[in-house]
């Protein structure tokens, strides 16, 4: 299968959380680099494990504004599991997930920023949501040496989160990214030995080119030599044949980059 799909390794997660030295889980939701929008049952299971082992959850939700298939794979904030919901999820394999998780409130920190979706990363703007007052005091004490947000950062956040035009722009952006995603998946999946993730959120695509390249080839270096800058998988703990593509760009740029990828692979196959 040319497409990859990642799930949580539950035994490994529980073993890690059960370790007395584990005090906090830094949880990426939606996930970078594999683009998963975790389902409510998955989030509830993570939350219950953290509560059971008395571990804080720091949920990094910076990609939450960019679910590419919001109907089939919606973004759900960990904040949604604090209180009960009357919504019934058809075919839900975990009925308890439709209710709040007891003990989550006292252990939850949510981080986010308009930087990814609204392209304001240069303003160094981020925010933390800490629903529990006692935990909020601890977070504030730890962050007293943090840099101040500039007036431009506040203005950008207000525009991103409150201006109706910003929401219309976000929806147009998601539509554009979705078409770029489909184009990239089609092109890369057609290459023999290449496997890719069809991300449910973000503009990042995980690629495993191990079987498409000569044994031991570093994918990042190989494609850079072909004129395409990708992020190597090594920084994510993956093998040398893996990399991450950013498709958050103009279609013309994406087309040219993928053309170079295809040509580079064809060249090594021709020389074999």
DRENDO-1510 file (C-alpha; in Angstrom, 1 decimal, always signed):
<recs>
REC; n; res; u; v; w
REC; 1; UNK; +0.0; +0.0; +0.0 .
REC; 2; UNK; +1.4; +3.4; -1.0 .
REC; 3; UNK; -0.4; +5.2; +1.8 .
REC; 4; UNK; +0.7; +5.2; +5.4 .
REC; 5; UNK; -1.5; +5.5; +8.5 .
REC; 6; UNK; -0.3; +5.9; +12.0 .
REC; 7; UNK; -2.0; +5.1; +15.3 .
REC; 8; UNK; -1.0; +5.4; +19.0 .
REC; 9; UNK; +1.1; +2.6; +20.4 .
REC; 10; UNK; -1.1; +2.1; +23.5 .
REC; 11; UNK; +1.1; -0.4; +25.3 .
REC; 12; UNK; +4.2; +1.8; +24.9 .
REC; 13; UNK; +2.3; +4.9; +26.0 .
REC; 14; UNK; +0.9; +3.2; +29.1 .
REC; 15; UNK; +4.3; +1.8; +30.0 .
REC; 16; UNK; +5.8; +5.3; +29.7 .
REC; 17; UNK; +3.1; +6.9; +31.7 .
REC; 18; UNK; +3.4; +4.3; +34.4 .
REC; 19; UNK; +7.1; +5.2; +34.9 .
REC; 20; UNK; +7.3; +7.2; +38.1 .
REC; 21; UNK; +9.7; +9.6; +36.5 .
REC; 22; UNK; +7.0; +10.6; +33.9 .
REC; 23; UNK; +5.3; +13.8; +35.1 .
REC; 24; UNK; +4.0; +15.3; +31.9 .
REC; 25; UNK; +2.9; +14.1; +28.5 .
REC; 26; UNK; +3.5; +16.5; +25.6 .
REC; 27; UNK; +0.8; +15.5; +23.3 .
REC; 28; UNK; +0.6; +16.8; +19.7 .
REC; 29; UNK; -3.0; +17.2; +18.5 .
REC; 30; UNK; -3.4; +17.3; +15.5 .
REC; 31; UNK; -0.1; +15.4; +15.1 .
REC; 32; UNK; +3.0; +16.6; +13.5 .
REC; 33; UNK; +4.4; +15.1; +11.3 .
REC; 34; UNK; +1.9; +12.3; +10.5 .
REC; 35; UNK; -1.2; +14.7; +10.4 .
REC; 36; UNK; -3.6; +12.7; +12.5 .
REC; 37; UNK; -6.7; +14.4; +13.9 .
REC; 38; UNK; -7.2; +12.2; +16.9 .
REC; 39; UNK; -10.7; +10.9; +17.4 .
REC; 40; UNK; -12.7; +11.6; +20.6 .
REC; 41; UNK; -12.3; +8.0; +21.8 .
REC; 42; UNK; -8.5; +8.2; +21.3 .
REC; 43; UNK; -8.3; +11.5; +23.2 .
REC; 44; UNK; -10.4; +10.1; +26.0 .
REC; 45; UNK; -8.2; +7.0; +26.3 .
REC; 46; UNK; -5.1; +9.2; +26.5 .
REC; 47; UNK; -6.7; +11.4; +29.1 .
REC; 48; UNK; -7.8; +8.5; +31.2 .
REC; 49; UNK; -4.4; +7.0; +31.1 .
REC; 50; UNK; -2.8; +10.3; +32.3 .
REC; 51; UNK; -5.3; +10.6; +35.1 .
REC; 52; UNK; -4.8; +7.0; +36.2 .
REC; 53; UNK; -1.0; +7.6; +36.4 .
REC; 54; UNK; -1.2; +11.1; +37.7 .
REC; 55; UNK; +0.5; +12.7; +34.7 .
REC; 56; UNK; -0.1; +16.2; +33.4 .
REC; 57; UNK; -1.1; +16.6; +29.8 .
REC; 58; UNK; +0.3; +19.5; +27.7 .
REC; 59; UNK; -1.8; +19.3; +24.5 .
REC; 60; UNK; -0.1; +21.2; +21.7 .
REC; 61; UNK; -3.0; +22.1; +19.4 .
REC; 62; UNK; -1.3; +24.6; +17.1 .
REC; 63; UNK; -2.5; +22.8; +14.0 .
REC; 64; UNK; -6.1; +22.8; +15.2 .
REC; 65; UNK; -7.3; +25.4; +12.8 .
REC; 66; UNK; -6.3; +23.3; +9.7 .
REC; 67; UNK; -8.3; +20.1; +9.6 .
REC; 68; UNK; -8.4; +19.2; +5.9 .
REC; 69; UNK; -11.4; +16.9; +6.1 .
REC; 70; UNK; -13.4; +18.6; +8.9 .
REC; 71; UNK; -16.5; +16.4; +8.3 .
REC; 72; UNK; -14.8; +13.0; +8.3 .
REC; 73; UNK; -11.8; +13.9; +10.5 .
REC; 74; UNK; -12.7; +16.9; +12.7 .
REC; 75; UNK; -10.3; +18.5; +15.1 .
REC; 76; UNK; -11.3; +17.9; +18.7 .
REC; 77; UNK; -9.6; +19.9; +21.4 .
REC; 78; UNK; -8.6; +18.1; +24.6 .
REC; 79; UNK; -10.7; +20.9; +26.3 .
REC; 80; UNK; -13.8; +19.2; +24.9 .
REC; 81; UNK; -13.2; +16.3; +27.3 .
REC; 82; UNK; -13.5; +18.3; +30.5 .
REC; 83; UNK; -17.3; +18.5; +30.5 .
REC; 84; UNK; -20.0; +16.1; +29.4 .
REC; 85; UNK; -21.6; +16.4; +26.0 .
REC; 86; UNK; -25.1; +15.2; +25.0 .
REC; 87; UNK; -23.9; +14.5; +21.4 .
REC; 88; UNK; -24.1; +10.8; +20.5 .
REC; 89; UNK; -21.4; +9.5; +18.2 .
REC; 90; UNK; -22.9; +6.9; +15.8 .
REC; 91; UNK; -20.9; +3.7; +16.0 .
REC; 92; UNK; -18.7; +5.1; +18.7 .
REC; 93; UNK; -16.5; +2.2; +20.0 .
REC; 94; UNK; -16.0; +4.0; +23.3 .
REC; 95; UNK; -19.3; +5.3; +24.6 .
REC; 96; UNK; -17.6; +6.8; +27.7 .
REC; 97; UNK; -15.7; +9.1; +25.4 .
REC; 98; UNK; -18.8; +11.1; +24.9 .
REC; 99; UNK; -18.6; +12.2; +28.5 .
REC; 100; UNK; -16.0; +14.3; +30.3 .
REC; 101; UNK; -13.0; +12.6; +31.8 .
REC; 102; UNK; -12.9; +12.9; +35.6 .
REC; 103; UNK; -9.6; +14.3; +36.8 .
REC; 104; UNK; -8.6; +15.8; +33.5 .
REC; 105; UNK; -9.4; +19.4; +34.5 .
REC; 106; UNK; -6.7; +19.5; +37.2 .
REC; 107; UNK; -4.0; +18.1; +34.8 .
REC; 108; UNK; -4.6; +19.9; +31.5 .
REC; 109; UNK; -2.6; +22.5; +29.7 .
REC; 110; UNK; -3.5; +23.5; +26.1 .
REC; 111; UNK; -1.1; +25.4; +23.9 .
REC; 112; UNK; -2.0; +27.0; +20.6 .
REC; 113; UNK; -1.2; +29.9; +18.3 .
REC; 114; UNK; -2.5; +31.6; +15.2 .
REC; 115; UNK; +1.1; +31.3; +13.8 .
REC; 116; UNK; +0.6; +28.2; +11.6 .
REC; 117; UNK; -2.8; +28.9; +10.1 .
REC; 118; UNK; -2.6; +32.6; +9.7 .
REC; 119; UNK; +1.1; +32.8; +8.9 .
REC; 120; UNK; +2.2; +35.2; +11.7 .
REC; 121; UNK; +5.0; +33.0; +13.2 .
REC; 122; UNK; +7.4; +36.0; +13.0 .
REC; 123; UNK; +5.4; +37.7; +15.7 .
REC; 124; UNK; +6.4; +35.1; +18.3 .
REC; 125; UNK; +2.8; +34.7; +19.5 .
REC; 126; UNK; +1.4; +31.8; +21.4 .
REC; 127; UNK; -1.1; +31.2; +24.2 .
REC; 128; UNK; -1.8; +28.7; +26.9 .
REC; 129; UNK; -5.2; +27.7; +28.2 .
REC; 130; UNK; -5.1; +26.3; +31.7 .
REC; 131; UNK; -8.7; +25.7; +33.0 .
REC; 132; UNK; -7.7; +24.8; +36.6 .
REC; 133; UNK; -6.8; +27.8; +38.8 .
REC; 134; UNK; -4.2; +26.0; +40.9 .
REC; 135; UNK; -2.4; +24.6; +37.9 .
REC; 136; UNK; -2.6; +28.0; +36.2 .
REC; 137; UNK; -0.7; +29.6; +39.1 .
REC; 138; UNK; +2.1; +27.0; +38.7 .
REC; 139; UNK; +2.3; +27.6; +35.0 .
REC; 140; UNK; +2.5; +31.4; +35.5 .
REC; 141; UNK; +5.3; +30.9; +38.0 .
REC; 142; UNK; +7.2; +28.8; +35.6 .
REC; 143; UNK; +6.8; +31.2; +32.8 .
REC; 144; UNK; +7.7; +34.5; +34.4 .
REC; 145; UNK; +10.9; +34.7; +32.4 .
REC; 146; UNK; +9.0; +34.3; +29.1 .
REC; 147; UNK; +9.3; +37.0; +26.4 .
REC; 148; UNK; +6.4; +39.5; +26.2 .
REC; 149; UNK; +4.0; +39.4; +23.3 .
REC; 150; UNK; +4.3; +42.6; +21.3 .
REC; 151; UNK; +1.4; +44.9; +20.4 .
REC; 152; UNK; +1.6; +43.5; +16.8 .
REC; 153; UNK; +1.1; +40.0; +18.2 .
REC; 154; UNK; -2.0; +41.0; +20.1 .
REC; 155; UNK; -3.4; +42.8; +17.1 .
REC; 156; UNK; -2.7; +39.7; +14.9 .
REC; 157; UNK; -4.4; +37.4; +17.4 .
REC; 158; UNK; -7.5; +39.6; +17.7 .
REC; 159; UNK; -7.7; +39.8; +13.9 .
REC; 160; UNK; -7.2; +36.0; +13.4 .
REC; 161; UNK; -9.7; +34.9; +16.1 .
REC; 162; UNK; -12.4; +37.6; +15.9 .
REC; 163; UNK; -12.5; +39.1; +12.4 .
REC; 164; UNK; -15.2; +37.3; +10.3 .
REC; 165; UNK; -13.0; +37.8; +7.2 .
REC; 166; UNK; -10.2; +35.8; +8.9 .
REC; 167; UNK; -12.5; +32.8; +9.2 .
REC; 168; UNK; -13.6; +33.1; +5.6 .
REC; 169; UNK; -9.9; +33.2; +4.6 .
REC; 170; UNK; -9.1; +30.2; +6.8 .
REC; 171; UNK; -11.8; +28.2; +5.0 .
REC; 172; UNK; -10.4; +29.2; +1.6 .
REC; 173; UNK; -6.9; +28.3; +2.8 .
REC; 174; UNK; -8.1; +24.8; +3.9 .
REC; 175; UNK; -9.7; +24.2; +0.5 .
REC; 176; UNK; -6.5; +25.2; -1.3 .
REC; 177; UNK; -4.4; +23.0; +1.0 .
REC; 178; UNK; -6.7; +20.0; +0.5 .
REC; 179; UNK; -6.3; +20.2; -3.3 .
REC; 180; UNK; -2.5; +20.5; -2.9 .
REC; 181; UNK; -2.6; +17.5; -0.6 .
REC; 182; UNK; -4.5; +15.4; -3.1 .
REC; 183; UNK; -2.1; +16.4; -5.9 .
REC; 184; UNK; +1.0; +15.5; -3.8 .
REC; 185; UNK; -0.5; +12.2; -2.7 .
REC; 186; UNK; -1.3; +11.3; -6.4 .
REC; 187; UNK; +2.1; +12.2; -7.6 .
REC; 188; UNK; +4.2; +10.6; -4.8 .
REC; 189; UNK; +2.0; +7.4; -4.7 .
REC; 190; UNK; +2.7; +6.8; -8.3 .
REC; 191; UNK; +6.5; +6.4; -7.6 .
REC; 192; UNK; +7.4; +2.8; -7.1 .
REC; 193; UNK; +8.5; +2.2; -3.5 .
REC; 194; UNK; +7.3; +5.6; -2.2 .
REC; 195; UNK; +4.8; +5.6; +0.7 .
REC; 196; UNK; +3.1; +8.7; +2.0 .
REC; 197; UNK; +0.6; +9.8; +4.6 .
REC; 198; UNK; -2.6; +11.5; +3.5 .
REC; 199; UNK; -2.6; +14.1; +6.4 .
REC; 200; UNK; -6.0; +14.8; +8.1 .
REC; 201; UNK; -4.7; +18.2; +9.3 .
REC; 202; UNK; -1.8; +20.7; +8.6 .
REC; 203; UNK; +0.1; +21.3; +5.4 .
REC; 204; UNK; +2.8; +18.7; +6.2 .
REC; 205; UNK; +3.1; +15.3; +4.6 .
REC; 206; UNK; +5.2; +12.4; +5.9 .
REC; 207; UNK; +7.0; +10.5; +3.3 .
REC; 208; UNK; +8.9; +7.2; +3.5 .
REC; 209; UNK; +11.1; +6.9; +0.5 .
REC; 210; UNK; +13.2; +4.1; +1.9 .
REC; 211; UNK; +12.2; +1.5; -0.7 .
REC; 212; UNK; +12.4; +4.0; -3.6 .
REC; 213; UNK; +16.0; +5.0; -2.9 .
REC; 214; UNK; +19.2; +2.9; -2.9 .
REC; 215; UNK; +19.9; +1.2; +0.5 .
REC; 216; UNK; +21.2; +3.5; +3.1 .
REC; 217; UNK; +20.3; +6.7; +1.2 .
REC; 218; UNK; +19.5; +9.8; +3.3 .
REC; 219; UNK; +16.3; +11.1; +1.7 .
REC; 220; UNK; +16.8; +14.7; +2.9 .
REC; 221; UNK; +20.2; +14.9; +1.4 .
REC; 222; UNK; +19.2; +13.1; -1.8 .
REC; 223; UNK; +16.3; +15.4; -2.6 .
REC; 224; UNK; +18.2; +18.5; -1.6 .
REC; 225; UNK; +20.7; +17.6; -4.2 .
REC; 226; UNK; +17.8; +17.5; -6.7 .
REC; 227; UNK; +16.8; +21.0; -5.6 .
REC; 228; UNK; +14.0; +20.2; -3.2 .
REC; 229; UNK; +14.3; +21.1; +0.5 .
REC; 230; UNK; +12.5; +18.6; +2.7 .
REC; 231; UNK; +12.8; +18.1; +6.5 .
REC; 232; UNK; +14.7; +14.9; +7.3 .
REC; 233; UNK; +13.0; +12.2; +9.4 .
REC; 234; UNK; +15.9; +11.9; +11.7 .
REC; 235; UNK; +14.7; +14.8; +13.9 .
REC; 236; UNK; +11.5; +12.8; +14.5 .
REC; 237; UNK; +13.3; +9.6; +15.4 .
REC; 238; UNK; +12.7; +8.0; +12.0 .
REC; 239; UNK; +15.0; +6.3; +9.5 .
REC; 240; UNK; +17.2; +8.0; +7.0 .
REC; 241; UNK; +14.8; +7.2; +4.1 .
REC; 242; UNK; +12.0; +9.3; +5.6 .
REC; 243; UNK; +11.3; +13.0; +5.3 .
REC; 244; UNK; +8.5; +15.6; +5.6 .
REC; 245; UNK; +7.1; +17.7; +2.8 .
REC; 246; UNK; +5.5; +21.2; +3.3 .
REC; 247; UNK; +2.7; +21.6; +0.7 .
REC; 248; UNK; +1.6; +24.9; +2.1 .
REC; 249; UNK; +2.7; +26.8; -1.0 .
REC; 250; UNK; +1.5; +27.9; -4.4 .
REC; 251; UNK; +0.5; +25.1; -6.7 .
REC; 252; UNK; +3.1; +26.1; -9.2 .
REC; 253; UNK; +5.8; +25.7; -6.6 .
REC; 254; UNK; +4.5; +22.3; -5.5 .
REC; 255; UNK; +4.3; +21.1; -9.0 .
REC; 256; UNK; +7.9; +22.1; -9.7 .
REC; 257; UNK; +9.2; +20.5; -6.5 .
REC; 258; UNK; +7.4; +17.2; -7.2 .
REC; 259; UNK; +8.6; +17.2; -10.8 .
REC; 260; UNK; +12.2; +17.4; -9.4 .
REC; 261; UNK; +11.4; +14.5; -7.0 .
REC; 262; UNK; +10.1; +12.3; -9.8 .
REC; 263; UNK; +13.0; +13.2; -12.1 .
REC; 264; UNK; +15.5; +12.4; -9.3 .
REC; 265; UNK; +14.0; +9.0; -8.7 .
REC; 266; UNK; +13.7; +8.2; -12.4 .
REC; 267; UNK; +17.4; +9.1; -12.8 .
REC; 268; UNK; +18.6; +6.6; -10.3 .
REC; 269; UNK; +16.3; +3.9; -11.7 .
REC; 270; UNK; +17.7; +4.6; -15.2 .
REC; 271; UNK; +21.2; +4.2; -13.9 .
REC; 272; UNK; +20.6; +0.9; -12.2 .
</recs>
